[in-house]
Amino acid sequence: MAVTLQHLRTTAASKIPASLEPGQVAFNLANGWLFVGNGGNDILVKGVAVGAYSTTAAVLGVSGVNIPAQPTGKGYEIYQLSNSGLATGSTRPTSPAVGQVFVDTSVSGKPAMLVWNGSAWVPPINPPKVYALSDAEYTAAAGSGVDAKALAALTTKLTTAPTLNSGDTLIIGGAGADAGTYIYNGTGWTKSGGSLPDATDRGTTGTAGTKGVVYLARDTDVKPGAHAGATTPDALAVATGAQVKALAELVAGMATGSTLLGTYDASVGNGQIASLTAAASAGGHAGFVVAGKISAGTRMKEGDYFLVVKGGTVSGDDPNLNQALNANDHLVYDGGKWHVVSSGVVASAAFSINTAADFDDDTVKAVAPADQRGLMVRDGSIAAGLDAAWKLVSVIDAGTF
């Protein structure tokens, strides 16, 4: 039997929760709103607290919403899930709420998004626009100079004079004297610079060549200074992927002073080696065998260690290891003797409820039929020990508000 969770909810457009616990969620199904408890002291809409409490106000374009008292410590934020608050059409809404969004579809094929700022519908942002003129369009325009000719050409092309803003871009095609890319500076068009210069050879010193470009480091640049053939690198040179990989492989191959010899099982045989790595028989190590004792090993090196994979109480092994061990403990050799380095993690048996006797309460009514599945839920309105104190449910309903 599947278990269904019904969250706290309402179908009234004018209702929002009085308060929510941190992490609790609720829904207004009429408006498509999601409420998420954040443990704060306010009711937030788009990160801003509602203007007043214990009153009615417009929320996300819905008027007459009942705002509860300030929910100190049990605040929440309101999110719009559906597009029910997004008006669309050719006629702009009257009496909109500040921040309401409207998509103007009055011009076929060219929808425009607008936001009510309290006094007017305005674009949500004013990004720079890009205009393009062919050589023929630009040449045919009246006027003298780029500013006049470009405005005339754009007015003809767009059927109306464009509103230009700083940062707008104009591209004039062709191979004419005025061809190129221009940026509007607020009063006129300024031609942008040419392309970046090509890189040139830095020479043997690594400091010559064209400036303003990115150089890749040479292999000799990344050699240690004391090595033959090492060169002084350009401080701004960028290492190649191959050079970084070579460095990573060198670091990975360095001796760290710690060698994992294998794993240890403290739960069987009063403690024994569970598995061995190749290092357990390399570099002069000897005496380590699977199911054997660490104390039988010889020629250990400082930093050698075993990882405990199963906890238990050890006896009959190295005297320093004969104690209760937990999974994830490390058994480390310091060059003279073994030590237990506790991981701080204590293994515990998995917990499960198997019978009614596992419940910390009085008599629990037997479930019938015996193979029924669901969740056992304690009904706080029923006295302990009564048959209905525990109920097997398949739907958890958080109720309505």
Secondary structure, 3 states (H helix, E strand, C coil): CCCEEECEEECCCCCCCCCCCCCCEEEECCCCEEEEECCCCCEEECCEECCCCCEEEEECCEEEEEECCCCCCCCEEEEECCCCCCEEECCCCCCCCCCCEEEECCCCCCCEEEEECCCCEECCCCCCCEEEECHHHHHHCCCCCHHHHHHHHHHHHHCCCCCCCCCCEEEECCCCCCCEEEEECCCCEEECCCCCCCCCCCCCCCCCCCCCCCCECCHHHHCCCCCCCCCCCCCCCECCHHHHHHHHHHHHCCCCCCEEEEEEECCCCCCEEEEECHHHHCCCCECCCCCCCHHHCECCCCCEEEEEEECEECCCCCHHHCCEECCCCEEEECCCCEEEECCCCCCCCCCCCCCHHHCCCCCCCCCCCCCCCCEEEECCCCCCCCHHHEEEECEEECCEC
